[in-house]
Amino acid sequence: MDRTHMPRRAVLRTALAAGLALTASAALPAAAETYPSKPVKLVVPYPAGGTTDIIARIIAQQLAETFKQPFVVDNRPGAGGAIGTSAVGRSAPDGYTLLMGTANTHGINSAVKSDLSYDAVKDFAPITVVASTPNVIIVNPDFPAKTVAELIALAKADPGKINYGSTSAGGSPHMSAELLQMMADIKMTHVPYKGAAPMLTDVIGGHIPVGFDNLPSSVAAIQSGKVRALAVTTAQRWPGTPDIPTVAETVPGYEVSGWFGLLAPADTPPAMVDALQKAVAAAVAKPEVKKQLLDVGAQPVANTPAAFATQISDDVARWKKVAATTGVKLD
């Protein structure tokens, strides 16, 4: 007998071990290839009808068509977006619970909330920024100011008398107002709301004269004449609303822009993250989807997970600086 030959049982054991190792190494890609195999929950940490909700529903429909599984929007508002965001951060990293996050949930909250129940950087796997949008200053049609300059003049004449609403305390629209007050040396009184819809209703009804909102949730009211837009907060005029001036045309150097991005819990398999990013990028490249977003004041983005991660880190640092300067703190 040739002693160099392995016994038959040893050969079988070796082959079996190799097969098991190969199966184990292929398990994750195989799982990613079959993802999703059941409905996916897309948490929106704000009320229905607001900008985040509008964009989430546009993307959820596209993802459902791409993956042949329902992507169900679940509105979980409260605490400036922290409740829904925290819930996603604690969810299993299996790709079946996603978040439509914002510059608020993954930037401003870290700057203004000392008791935040999640870490914007460590608790999430960024997938892609779906779209970006300006904020907008709106007023009731009967409000005397027709421009930002006139608003500033009225506020200077009677500090604290003008009430302004925002979509939430510490949100991007609120911080837009704080930045304007800081740069223009004025004082107005903040009235926070739980979402864009109730704030917009009160501006239309004249219960508050001024509102700071995301453009998408106000654009229909602006176009119908129910409110007047004084300015957008981006550095340049917005392509979809070129007749609305920028705040920077009156207050040089002023700039605030918002974003809406898809995130998963930390440790979600990279293959799933990549599949979702590619699906969103393909969706927002479609002319009809791009038009849907532009029609509500949002510009498609679809950047990479790595670029999105950098954007989150940069936003957290920027808003911490603004909060420290303005003294905004929500404890």
Backbone as numpy.savetxt, mean C-alpha at the origin, in Angstrom:
# Nx Ny Nz CAx CAy CAz Cx Cy Cz
33.99 -64.97 -5.77 33.15 -63.76 -5.77 34.02 -62.51 -5.77
33.65 -61.52 -6.56 34.40 -60.26 -6.64 34.04 -59.38 -5.45
35.03 -59.19 -4.54 34.79 -58.45 -3.31 34.50 -56.96 -3.56
34.82 -56.48 -4.77 34.56 -55.05 -5.05 33.08 -54.77 -5.32
32.31 -55.82 -5.57 30.88 -55.63 -5.81 30.14 -55.47 -4.49
29.21 -54.51 -4.42 28.40 -54.33 -3.21 27.32 -55.40 -3.15
27.00 -55.88 -1.95 25.88 -56.82 -1.82 24.60 -56.19 -2.34
23.68 -57.05 -2.81 22.45 -56.55 -3.43 21.65 -55.68 -2.47
21.57 -56.08 -1.19 20.80 -55.29 -0.22 21.40 -53.89 -0.02
22.73 -53.84 -0.02 23.40 -52.53 0.14 23.10 -51.62 -1.04
23.11 -52.23 -2.23 22.79 -51.45 -3.43 21.38 -50.88 -3.34
20.44 -51.71 -2.90 19.05 -51.26 -2.79 18.90 -50.14 -1.75
19.61 -50.32 -0.61 19.55 -49.28 0.43 20.09 -47.95 -0.08
21.20 -48.01 -0.82 21.82 -46.80 -1.37 20.88 -46.11 -2.37
20.28 -46.92 -3.23 19.36 -46.37 -4.23 18.14 -45.74 -3.57
17.63 -46.40 -2.51 16.47 -45.88 -1.81 16.79 -44.55 -1.14
17.96 -44.49 -0.49 18.37 -43.24 0.18 18.51 -42.11 -0.82
19.12 -42.41 -1.96 19.29 -41.38 -2.99 17.95 -40.89 -3.50
17.01 -41.82 -3.67 15.68 -41.45 -4.15 14.95 -40.57 -3.17
15.07 -40.90 -1.87 14.42 -40.09 -0.84 15.00 -38.68 -0.80
16.33 -38.59 -0.92 16.98 -37.28 -0.91 16.52 -36.44 -2.09
16.41 -37.09 -3.26 15.97 -36.36 -4.45 14.54 -35.89 -4.30
13.68 -36.75 -3.71 12.28 -36.39 -3.50 12.17 -35.21 -2.56
12.95 -35.24 -1.47 12.90 -34.15 -0.50 13.35 -32.83 -1.12
14.42 -32.89 -1.91 14.93 -31.66 -2.51 13.98 -31.09 -3.54
13.16 -31.96 -4.14 12.23 -31.49 -5.17 10.88 -31.08 -4.60
10.66 -31.33 -3.29 9.33 -31.11 -2.72 8.91 -29.65 -2.78
9.83 -28.73 -2.41 9.47 -27.32 -2.41 9.16 -26.79 -3.80
10.00 -27.05 -4.80 9.64 -26.58 -6.14 8.33 -27.18 -6.63
8.10 -28.47 -6.29 6.85 -29.10 -6.72 5.66 -28.40 -6.10
5.79 -28.05 -4.80 4.71 -27.35 -4.12 4.47 -26.00 -4.77
5.56 -25.32 -5.13 5.43 -24.02 -5.78 4.78 -24.15 -7.14
5.10 -25.24 -7.85 4.54 -25.43 -9.19 3.04 -25.64 -9.14
2.54 -26.23 -8.05 1.10 -26.48 -7.94 0.38 -25.35 -7.20
1.10 -24.33 -6.79 0.51 -23.21 -6.06 -0.20 -22.26 -7.03
-1.38 -21.78 -6.64 -2.15 -22.17 -5.47 -3.11 -23.30 -5.80
-3.35 -24.15 -4.84 -4.27 -25.28 -5.05 -5.59 -25.07 -4.34
-5.77 -23.90 -3.74 -7.01 -23.55 -3.05 -7.13 -22.02 -3.02
-8.26 -21.48 -2.58 -8.43 -20.02 -2.56 -7.37 -19.32 -1.71
-7.00 -18.12 -2.15 -6.01 -17.29 -1.46 -6.71 -16.07 -0.87
-6.39 -15.76 0.37 -6.97 -14.59 1.03 -6.04 -13.39 0.83
-6.61 -12.28 0.37 -5.86 -11.04 0.21 -6.41 -10.03 1.21
-5.67 -9.81 2.28 -6.12 -8.91 3.35 -5.87 -7.46 2.96
-6.93 -6.66 3.09 -6.84 -5.21 2.91 -7.04 -4.61 4.30
-6.04 -3.93 4.85 -6.15 -3.46 6.24 -6.89 -2.13 6.39
-7.77 -1.85 5.44 -8.57 -0.63 5.45 -9.99 -0.96 4.99
-10.96 -0.04 5.20 -12.34 -0.34 4.83 -12.54 -0.46 3.32
-13.64 -1.09 2.95 -14.03 -1.19 1.55 -14.30 0.21 1.00
-13.96 0.42 -0.27 -14.23 1.68 -0.93 -13.07 2.64 -0.99
-12.02 2.40 -0.19 -10.85 3.26 -0.21 -9.88 2.86 -1.31
-8.80 3.61 -1.42 -7.82 3.38 -2.48 -7.21 1.99 -2.41
-6.79 1.57 -1.22 -6.17 0.25 -1.08 -7.13 -0.84 -1.51
-8.38 -0.71 -1.13 -9.40 -1.68 -1.49 -9.64 -1.71 -3.00
-9.71 -0.55 -3.62 -9.94 -0.46 -5.07 -8.83 -1.18 -5.82
-7.58 -0.88 -5.47 -6.44 -1.49 -6.16 -6.36 -2.98 -5.87
-6.64 -3.38 -4.64 -6.60 -4.80 -4.28 -7.60 -5.60 -5.10
-8.79 -5.06 -5.31 -9.82 -5.79 -6.05 -9.47 -5.90 -7.54
-8.84 -4.88 -8.08 -8.38 -4.97 -9.47 -7.37 -6.09 -9.62
-6.39 -6.16 -8.69 -5.34 -7.17 -8.77 -5.85 -8.54 -8.41
-6.75 -8.64 -7.43 -7.30 -9.94 -7.04 -8.00 -10.61 -8.22
-8.74 -9.84 -8.98 -9.41 -10.40 -10.16 -8.41 -10.93 -11.17
-7.33 -10.19 -11.37 -6.31 -10.62 -12.33 -5.58 -11.87 -11.86
-5.25 -11.93 -10.57 -4.56 -13.10 -10.04 -5.46 -14.33 -10.09
-6.74 -14.14 -9.84 -7.69 -15.26 -9.92 -7.74 -15.82 -11.34
-7.72 -14.94 -12.32 -7.73 -15.40 -13.72 -6.43 -16.11 -14.08
-5.31 -15.61 -13.56 -4.01 -16.21 -13.88 -3.85 -17.58 -13.25
-4.18 -17.69 -11.96 -3.92 -18.91 -11.21 -5.10 -19.87 -11.15
-6.25 -19.45 -11.69 -7.44 -20.31 -11.71 -7.90 -20.71 -10.31
-7.70 -19.82 -9.37 -8.18 -19.98 -8.00 -8.70 -18.63 -7.52
-9.72 -18.63 -6.64 -10.21 -17.35 -6.13 -9.15 -16.64 -5.27
-9.01 -15.34 -5.46 -8.24 -14.48 -4.57 -9.26 -13.58 -3.88
-9.55 -13.89 -2.62 -10.67 -13.29 -1.91 -10.19 -12.10 -1.08
-10.73 -10.92 -1.35 -10.37 -9.72 -0.60 -11.06 -9.76 0.76
-10.27 -9.58 1.81 -10.76 -9.60 3.19 -10.40 -8.27 3.84
-11.39 -7.39 4.00 -11.15 -6.09 4.63 -11.07 -6.24 6.15
-9.92 -5.85 6.71 -9.71 -5.93 8.16 -9.14 -4.61 8.65
-9.99 -3.56 8.72 -9.50 -2.23 9.07 -9.27 -2.06 10.57
-8.60 -0.97 10.90 -8.40 -0.59 12.29 -6.96 -0.27 12.61
-6.79 0.68 13.55 -5.47 1.07 14.05 -4.54 1.52 12.93
-5.08 2.29 11.99 -4.24 2.81 10.91 -3.65 1.73 10.04
-4.39 0.64 9.88 -3.91 -0.48 9.06 -3.14 -1.53 9.83
-2.88 -1.28 11.11 -2.02 -2.20 11.88 -2.69 -3.52 12.19
-4.01 -3.53 12.36 -4.70 -4.77 12.74 -4.60 -5.82 11.64
-5.01 -5.46 10.43 -4.93 -6.41 9.33 -3.50 -6.77 8.97
-2.61 -5.79 9.03 -1.21 -6.04 8.69 -0.58 -7.01 9.67
-0.82 -6.80 10.96 -0.27 -7.68 11.98 -0.79 -9.10 11.82
-2.07 -9.24 11.46 -2.65 -10.57 11.27 -1.94 -11.33 10.16
-1.62 -10.64 9.08 -0.90 -11.30 7.98 0.52 -11.66 8.41
1.16 -10.77 9.14 2.52 -11.04 9.61 2.61 -12.26 10.49
1.51 -12.60 11.17 1.48 -13.79 12.04 0.98 -15.03 11.33
0.58 -14.91 10.08 0.01 -16.04 9.35 1.08 -17.01 8.89
0.63 -18.21 8.54 1.55 -19.23 8.03 2.16 -18.76 6.71
3.46 -18.97 6.52 4.12 -18.54 5.28 3.93 -19.54 4.15
2.66 -19.79 3.82 2.35 -20.82 2.82 1.79 -20.24 1.53
1.73 -18.91 1.43 1.25 -18.28 0.21 -0.25 -18.11 0.13
-0.97 -18.53 1.18 -2.43 -18.47 1.11 -3.03 -17.31 1.90
-2.19 -16.50 2.52 -2.62 -15.25 3.15 -1.66 -14.16 2.71
-2.17 -13.20 1.97 -1.36 -12.10 1.44 -1.89 -10.78 1.96
-1.11 -9.73 1.78 -1.47 -8.40 2.25 -1.32 -7.39 1.13
-2.30 -6.49 1.02 -2.10 -5.31 0.19 -1.64 -4.21 1.14
-0.32 -4.06 1.26 0.25 -3.08 2.16 0.39 -1.73 1.49
0.75 -0.74 2.28 0.85 0.63 1.78 2.05 1.34 2.38
2.28 2.56 1.93 3.32 3.39 2.52 3.02 3.68 3.98
1.75 3.52 4.35 1.36 3.70 5.75 1.74 2.47 6.57
1.29 1.30 6.15 1.54 0.09 6.94 3.01 -0.26 7.00
3.76 0.05 5.94 5.17 -0.35 5.87 6.12 0.84 5.75
5.74 1.94 6.40 6.61 3.10 6.43 6.24 4.00 7.59
5.08 4.64 7.47 4.67 5.64 8.46 4.38 5.02 9.82
3.68 3.88 9.85 3.35 3.27 11.14 4.58 3.04 12.00
5.66 2.63 11.37 6.90 2.39 12.12 7.45 3.66 12.73
7.08 4.81 12.15 7.58 6.10 12.63 6.72 6.71 13.72
5.40 6.43 13.69 4.49 7.14 14.59 3.88 6.26 15.68
4.08 4.95 15.60 3.49 4.04 16.59 4.60 3.31 17.35
4.73 3.61 18.63 5.76 2.95 19.43 5.34 1.55 19.85
4.03 1.28 19.81 3.52 -0.03 20.24 3.11 -0.90 19.05
3.71 -0.69 17.91 3.35 -1.43 16.70 3.56 -2.92 16.92
2.57 -3.72 16.53 2.60 -5.16 16.81 3.25 -5.98 15.70
3.94 -5.34 14.79 4.66 -6.06 13.74 5.89 -5.26 13.35
6.84 -5.93 12.72 8.03 -5.28 12.19 7.89 -5.22 10.68
7.82 -4.01 10.14 7.55 -3.83 8.71 8.62 -4.46 7.84
9.83 -4.58 8.33 10.93 -5.13 7.55 11.07 -6.63 7.77
11.03 -7.08 9.03 11.37 -8.46 9.36 10.22 -9.45 9.22
8.97 -8.99 9.35 7.84 -9.91 9.42 7.19 -10.22 8.07
7.74 -9.69 6.99 7.09 -9.84 5.69 8.07 -10.18 4.58
7.54 -10.84 3.57 8.28 -11.10 2.33 7.69 -10.19 1.26
8.36 -9.10 0.90 7.84 -8.21 -0.14 7.74 -8.94 -1.48
6.64 -8.73 -2.18 6.44 -9.35 -3.50 6.62 -8.32 -4.60
5.82 -7.28 -4.59 5.96 -6.21 -5.59 5.08 -5.03 -5.23
5.51 -3.84 -5.61 4.64 -2.67 -5.56 3.72 -2.75 -6.77
2.43 -2.77 -6.52 1.46 -2.86 -7.60 1.31 -1.51 -8.31
1.17 -0.45 -7.52 0.93 0.87 -8.10 1.33 1.96 -7.12
1.57 3.13 -7.64 1.83 4.31 -6.80 0.81 5.38 -7.15
0.64 6.31 -6.24 -0.39 7.33 -6.43 -0.06 8.56 -5.61
-0.50 9.72 -6.05 -0.36 10.90 -5.19 -1.46 10.95 -4.16
-1.24 11.73 -3.12 -2.34 12.17 -2.29 -2.88 13.46 -2.90
-4.03 13.88 -2.43 -4.66 15.07 -3.01 -5.33 15.87 -1.90
-5.27 17.18 -2.03 -5.99 18.07 -1.11 -7.32 18.41 -1.77
-8.41 18.06 -1.08 -9.75 18.34 -1.60 -10.48 19.29 -0.66
-11.42 20.04 -1.20 -12.22 20.94 -0.38 -13.68 20.86 -0.82
-14.56 21.21 0.10 -15.97 21.34 -0.24 -16.12 22.47 -1.27
-17.03 22.32 -2.24 -17.17 23.36 -3.29 -17.43 24.76 -2.76
-18.01 24.87 -1.56 -18.31 26.19 -1.00 -17.15 26.79 -0.21
-16.08 26.04 -0.04 -14.93 26.55 0.72 -14.28 27.68 -0.07
-13.93 28.79 0.58 -13.45 29.97 -0.18 -12.11 29.79 -0.88
-11.22 28.94 -0.37 -9.90 28.81 -0.99 -10.00 28.03 -2.30
-9.45 28.60 -3.36 -9.44 27.95 -4.67 -8.06 27.39 -5.01
-7.05 27.74 -4.23 -5.68 27.31 -4.49 -5.00 26.98 -3.17
-3.85 26.33 -3.27 -3.05 26.05 -2.06 -2.61 27.35 -1.41
-2.24 28.33 -2.22 -1.81 29.62 -1.67 -2.93 30.27 -0.86
-4.16 30.17 -1.35 -5.30 30.74 -0.62 -5.59 29.95 0.65
-5.43 28.63 0.60 -5.60 27.81 1.80 -4.57 28.21 2.86
-3.33 28.37 2.45 -2.27 28.77 3.38 -2.58 30.13 3.99
-3.05 31.06 3.16 -3.38 32.41 3.65 -4.49 32.36 4.69
-5.53 31.56 4.43 -6.63 31.43 5.39 -6.14 30.82 6.70
-5.29 29.80 6.60 -4.78 29.14 7.80 -3.87 30.07 8.61
-3.09 30.88 7.92 -2.22 31.84 8.62 -3.05 32.93 9.32
-4.16 33.30 8.71 -4.99 34.37 9.27 -5.68 33.94 10.56
-5.96 32.64 10.68 -6.67 32.15 11.87 -6.15 30.77 12.23
-4.99 30.68 12.88 -4.36 29.37 13.16 -5.27 28.43 13.94
-5.38 27.20 13.44 -6.14 26.17 14.11 -7.62 26.16 13.82
-8.14 27.19 13.13 -9.59 27.27 12.90 -10.05 26.29 11.81
-9.23 26.09 10.79 -9.63 25.21 9.68 -9.47 23.76 10.10
-10.56 23.00 10.02 -10.51 21.56 10.26 -10.23 20.83 8.95
-9.37 19.84 9.01 -9.15 19.01 7.83 -9.26 17.54 8.22
-9.84 16.75 7.32 -9.97 15.32 7.55 -8.89 14.55 6.83
-8.58 13.38 7.36 -7.69 12.45 6.66 -8.24 11.05 6.82
-7.70 10.13 6.05 -8.22 8.76 6.03 -7.91 7.98 7.30
-6.91 8.41 8.06 -6.58 7.77 9.35 -5.50 8.57 10.03
-5.47 8.50 11.34 -4.40 9.16 12.09 -3.08 8.46 11.79
-2.10 9.23 11.35 -0.80 8.66 11.04 -0.69 8.08 9.65
-1.74 8.19 8.86 -1.70 7.67 7.49 -0.95 8.62 6.56
-0.74 8.16 5.34 -0.02 8.97 4.36 -0.70 10.32 4.11
-2.05 10.37 3.94 -2.68 11.68 3.78 -2.49 12.59 4.99
-2.60 12.02 6.20 -2.37 12.81 7.41 -0.96 13.38 7.43
0.02 12.53 7.12 1.40 12.99 7.14 1.67 14.01 6.02
0.91 13.89 4.92 1.00 14.92 3.87 0.60 16.28 4.42
-0.46 16.28 5.23 -0.92 17.53 5.84 0.08 18.06 6.86
0.65 17.15 7.65 1.64 17.57 8.65 2.86 18.19 7.97
3.27 17.58 6.87 4.43 18.11 6.14 4.12 19.49 5.56
2.90 19.67 5.03 2.51 20.98 4.50 2.51 22.03 5.60
1.94 21.68 6.75 1.91 22.64 7.86 3.32 23.02 8.31
4.21 22.02 8.34 5.59 22.28 8.74 6.29 23.20 7.74
6.12 22.91 6.44 6.85 23.66 5.42 6.25 25.04 5.17
4.92 25.17 5.36 4.26 26.46 5.11 4.08 27.28 6.38
4.46 26.71 7.52 4.33 27.38 8.82 2.89 27.79 9.09
1.99 26.80 9.00 0.58 27.04 9.30 0.10 26.00 10.31
-1.09 26.23 10.86 -1.69 25.30 11.80 -3.15 25.08 11.45
-3.51 23.81 11.18 -4.90 23.42 10.99 -5.22 22.32 12.00
-6.48 22.01 12.19 -6.90 21.01 13.18 -7.25 19.70 12.48
-6.60 18.63 12.90 -6.78 17.33 12.26 -8.01 16.61 12.79
-8.81 16.07 11.87 -9.96 15.22 12.20 -9.74 13.88 11.52
-9.27 12.86 12.25 -9.00 11.57 11.62 -10.27 10.76 11.40
-10.31 10.01 10.31 -11.43 9.13 9.99 -10.94 7.69 9.88
-11.88 6.77 9.86 -11.55 5.35 9.67 -11.75 4.99 8.20
-10.89 5.53 7.36 -10.96 5.22 5.94 -11.33 6.42 5.09
-11.16 6.24 3.78 -11.39 7.33 2.84 -12.87 7.64 2.66
-13.70 6.60 2.59 -15.12 6.80 2.27 -15.83 7.72 3.27
-15.73 7.48 4.59 -16.43 8.38 5.51 -15.87 9.80 5.51
-14.57 9.94 5.31 -13.97 11.28 5.25 -14.49 12.03 4.02
-14.51 11.35 2.88 -14.99 11.96 1.65 -16.45 12.38 1.78
-17.25 11.54 2.40 -18.66 11.85 2.61 -18.83 13.14 3.41
-18.00 13.33 4.42 -18.12 14.53 5.25 -17.61 15.79 4.54
-16.62 15.64 3.67 -16.19 16.81 2.88 -17.28 17.20 1.89
-17.86 16.20 1.23 -18.96 16.47 0.29 -20.13 17.14 1.01
-20.44 16.65 2.21 -21.57 17.18 2.97 -21.29 18.49 3.68
-20.05 18.95 3.66 -19.71 20.21 4.30 -19.49 20.12 5.80
-19.40 18.91 6.33 -19.16 18.76 7.77 -17.72 19.13 8.14
-16.80 18.91 7.20 -15.44 19.45 7.32 -15.11 20.10 5.98
-14.37 21.19 5.97 -14.15 21.90 4.71 -13.04 21.35 3.84
-12.05 20.69 4.48 -10.84 20.28 3.77 -10.55 18.81 4.05
-10.05 18.10 3.04 -9.66 16.71 3.23 -8.34 16.41 2.54
-7.57 15.52 3.14 -6.36 14.98 2.51 -6.63 13.51 2.26
-6.54 13.09 1.00 -6.95 11.74 0.61 -5.95 11.19 -0.40
-6.02 9.87 -0.65 -5.35 9.29 -1.81 -6.17 9.67 -3.04
-5.53 10.01 -4.12 -6.25 10.45 -5.32 -7.27 9.42 -5.82
-6.94 8.11 -5.89 -7.91 7.17 -6.46 -9.27 7.17 -5.78
-9.32 7.32 -4.46 -10.61 7.26 -3.79 -11.39 8.57 -3.87
-10.76 9.64 -4.34 -11.44 10.93 -4.50 -11.69 11.33 -5.94
-11.08 10.62 -6.89 -11.10 11.09 -8.27 -12.51 11.18 -8.84
-13.39 10.24 -8.49 -14.77 10.28 -9.00 -15.50 11.51 -8.47
-15.32 11.81 -7.19 -15.97 12.99 -6.60 -15.40 14.28 -7.19
-14.12 14.28 -7.50 -13.50 15.45 -8.14 -14.08 15.66 -9.53
-14.14 14.58 -10.30 -14.63 14.68 -11.67 -16.10 15.06 -11.74
-16.88 14.66 -10.73 -18.31 14.98 -10.73 -18.60 16.36 -10.15
-17.58 17.01 -9.59 -17.77 18.34 -9.01 -18.28 18.34 -7.58
-18.35 17.16 -6.96 -18.81 17.09 -5.56 -17.78 17.68 -4.60
-16.50 17.63 -5.00 -15.43 18.30 -4.26 -14.53 18.99 -5.27
-13.71 19.93 -4.80 -12.70 20.55 -5.64 -11.32 20.09 -5.20
-10.46 19.83 -6.16 -9.08 19.45 -5.86 -8.20 20.69 -5.91
-7.48 20.94 -4.82 -6.55 22.08 -4.82 -5.20 21.69 -5.39
-4.73 20.47 -5.06 -3.39 20.08 -5.51 -3.14 18.61 -5.22
-2.23 18.03 -6.00 -1.71 16.69 -5.71 -0.36 16.86 -5.01
0.08 15.79 -4.33 1.26 15.91 -3.46 2.56 15.43 -4.10
2.48 14.90 -5.32 3.70 14.45 -6.00 4.50 15.64 -6.53
5.76 15.39 -6.87 6.63 16.48 -7.34 6.18 17.03 -8.68
5.61 16.15 -9.52 5.12 16.56 -10.84 3.61 16.35 -10.91
2.95 17.07 -11.80 1.52 16.85 -12.01 1.28 15.41 -12.43
0.15 14.87 -11.99 -0.14 13.46 -12.25 -0.68 13.30 -13.67
-0.19 12.30 -14.42 -0.60 12.14 -15.83 -2.11 12.04 -16.03
-2.79 11.38 -15.11 -4.23 11.20 -15.27 -5.05 12.42 -14.93
-4.45 13.37 -14.21 -5.17 14.59 -13.81 -4.27 15.81 -14.03
-3.90 16.08 -15.27 -2.90 17.14 -15.54 -3.36 18.54 -15.19
-4.67 18.74 -15.02 -5.16 20.08 -14.69 -5.04 20.40 -13.19
-4.76 19.39 -12.37 -4.62 19.63 -10.94 -3.16 19.99 -10.65
-2.90 21.16 -10.09 -1.51 21.55 -9.82 -0.90 20.74 -8.68
0.39 20.89 -8.49 1.07 20.24 -7.37 1.19 21.22 -6.21
1.32 20.67 -5.00 1.61 21.52 -3.85 2.95 22.22 -4.05
3.89 21.51 -4.68 5.24 22.06 -4.88 5.26 23.32 -5.74
4.22 23.53 -6.54 4.15 24.76 -7.33 3.97 25.99 -6.44
3.46 25.74 -5.23 3.29 26.82 -4.25 4.31 26.73 -3.13
4.63 25.49 -2.72 5.58 25.23 -1.64 6.74 24.43 -2.22
7.77 25.07 -2.74 8.87 24.36 -3.40 9.51 23.31 -2.49
9.77 22.14 -3.09 10.41 21.06 -2.34 9.46 20.09 -1.69
8.17 20.42 -1.69 7.18 19.53 -1.08 6.93 18.34 -1.99
6.93 17.14 -1.41 6.64 15.93 -2.19 6.25 14.78 -1.28
5.12 14.15 -1.58 4.69 12.92 -0.92 4.02 12.05 -1.97
4.43 10.81 -2.06 3.72 9.87 -2.94 3.47 8.59 -2.16
2.38 7.93 -2.49 2.02 6.70 -1.82 2.24 5.50 -2.71
2.28 4.32 -2.11 2.38 3.09 -2.90 1.49 2.02 -2.29
1.16 1.04 -3.10 0.32 -0.08 -2.71 0.99 -1.35 -3.18
1.37 -2.21 -2.25 2.19 -3.36 -2.62 1.72 -4.67 -2.03
2.02 -5.74 -2.74 1.65 -7.08 -2.32 2.76 -7.67 -1.47
2.39 -8.19 -0.29 3.35 -8.80 0.61 2.81 -10.12 1.14
3.72 -10.99 1.55 3.39 -12.26 2.18 4.09 -12.31 3.53
3.71 -13.26 4.40 4.46 -13.41 5.65 5.92 -13.77 5.37
6.81 -13.38 6.27 8.22 -13.74 6.14 8.37 -15.25 6.02
9.37 -15.68 5.29 9.69 -17.10 5.06 8.75 -17.78 4.08
7.90 -17.03 3.39 7.14 -17.62 2.29 8.13 -18.08 1.23
7.97 -19.30 0.69 8.93 -19.82 -0.29 9.19 -18.84 -1.43
10.45 -18.59 -1.75 10.80 -17.65 -2.82 10.14 -17.98 -4.15
9.93 -19.28 -4.43 9.30 -19.65 -5.70 7.87 -19.11 -5.78
7.16 -19.11 -4.63 5.80 -18.57 -4.60 5.83 -17.05 -4.76
6.76 -16.40 -4.07 6.91 -14.95 -4.19 7.18 -14.57 -5.64
8.07 -15.33 -6.27 8.44 -15.05 -7.66 7.25 -15.24 -8.60
6.47 -16.30 -8.36 5.30 -16.56 -9.21 4.29 -15.43 -9.09
4.07 -14.95 -7.88 3.12 -13.85 -7.67 3.62 -12.55 -8.29
4.91 -12.28 -8.15 5.47 -11.06 -8.74 5.31 -11.06 -10.25
5.63 -12.20 -10.86 5.51 -12.29 -12.32 4.06 -12.14 -12.76
3.14 -12.69 -11.98 1.72 -12.59 -12.33 1.23 -11.15 -12.25
1.65 -10.43 -11.21 1.26 -9.02 -11.08 1.86 -8.19 -12.21
3.14 -8.43 -12.50 3.80 -7.68 -13.58 3.09 -7.90 -14.91
2.70 -9.14 -15.18 1.98 -9.44 -16.42 0.62 -8.77 -16.42
-0.04 -8.75 -15.26 -1.38 -8.16 -15.18 -1.35 -6.66 -15.43
-0.44 -5.94 -14.76 -0.44 -4.48 -14.90 0.12 -4.02 -16.25
0.72 -4.96 -16.99 1.18 -4.63 -18.35 0.04 -4.70 -19.36
-1.08 -5.32 -18.98 -2.22 -5.40 -19.89 -2.82 -4.00 -20.06
-3.11 -3.59 -21.28 -3.67 -2.25 -21.49 -4.93 -1.99 -20.69
-5.80 -3.00 -20.59 -7.06 -2.78 -19.88 -6.86 -2.61 -18.38
-5.89 -3.33 -17.80 -5.62 -3.20 -16.37 -4.90 -1.89 -16.09
-3.96 -1.55 -16.95 -3.27 -0.26 -16.81 -4.28 0.88 -16.84
-5.26 0.78 -17.74 -6.29 1.82 -17.84 -7.13 1.87 -16.56
-7.48 0.68 -16.02 -8.25 0.64 -14.78 -7.52 1.39 -13.67
-6.24 1.14 -13.55 -5.45 1.80 -12.51 -5.32 3.30 -12.77
-5.00 3.65 -14.01 -4.85 5.07 -14.34 -6.16 5.83 -14.16
-7.28 5.17 -14.46 -8.58 5.81 -14.33 -8.90 6.19 -12.89
-8.32 5.46 -11.93 -8.55 5.80 -10.53 -7.36 6.53 -9.92
-6.44 6.99 -10.77 -5.35 7.82 -10.30 -4.11 7.09 -9.86
-3.99 5.80 -10.21 -2.83 5.01 -9.80 -1.95 4.66 -10.99
-0.64 4.71 -10.79 0.33 4.40 -11.84 0.89 3.00 -11.60
0.78 2.07 -12.57 1.33 0.72 -12.38 2.83 0.75 -12.13
3.32 -0.20 -11.29 4.75 -0.26 -10.98 5.31 -1.65 -11.26
5.01 -2.64 -10.41 5.49 -4.02 -10.56 7.01 -4.14 -10.52
7.61 -3.66 -9.42 9.06 -3.81 -9.27 9.40 -5.19 -8.69
10.69 -5.46 -8.50 11.12 -6.77 -8.01 10.98 -6.85 -6.50
10.95 -8.08 -5.95 10.92 -8.22 -4.49 12.09 -7.51 -3.81
13.28 -7.59 -4.39 14.45 -6.94 -3.79 14.30 -5.42 -3.78
13.83 -4.87 -4.90 13.64 -3.42 -4.97 12.56 -2.96 -3.99
11.52 -3.77 -3.86 10.44 -3.45 -2.92 10.96 -3.47 -1.49
11.79 -4.44 -1.15 12.37 -4.53 0.20 13.18 -3.28 0.52
13.96 -2.82 -0.45 14.76 -1.60 -0.26 13.85 -0.39 -0.07
12.77 -0.34 -0.84 11.83 0.78 -0.74 11.22 0.85 0.65
10.87 -0.30 1.21 10.28 -0.33 2.55 11.28 0.20 3.57
12.51 -0.27 3.52 13.54 0.19 4.46 13.76 1.69 4.35
13.79 2.20 3.12 13.99 3.63 2.90 12.81 4.45 3.43
11.58 3.94 3.22 10.39 4.66 3.69 10.36 4.74 5.21
10.68 3.63 5.87 10.70 3.63 7.33 11.65 4.71 7.84
12.84 4.79 7.26 13.83 5.78 7.69 13.35 7.21 7.42
12.75 7.42 6.24 12.30 8.77 5.88 11.20 9.27 6.81
10.19 8.42 7.07 9.07 8.87 7.87 9.42 9.00 9.34
10.40 8.25 9.80 10.88 8.45 11.17 11.47 9.85 11.33
12.15 10.31 10.30 12.72 11.66 10.33 11.62 12.72 10.33
10.59 12.53 9.48 9.48 13.49 9.42 8.72 13.52 10.74
8.45 12.34 11.30 7.71 12.27 12.57 8.47 12.94 13.70
9.78 12.76 13.70 10.59 13.40 14.74 10.56 14.91 14.62
10.52 15.41 13.39 10.51 16.86 13.15 9.16 17.48 13.49
8.07 16.80 13.12 6.73 17.35 13.32 6.15 17.02 14.69
6.73 16.03 15.36 6.23 15.64 16.67 5.02 14.73 16.64
4.69 14.16 15.48 3.54 13.27 15.39 3.87 11.94 16.04
3.04 11.52 16.99 3.21 10.24 17.66 1.84 9.71 18.01
1.59 8.45 17.74 0.30 7.82 18.03 0.52 6.67 18.99
0.35 6.92 20.27 0.55 5.88 21.29 -0.76 5.58 22.00
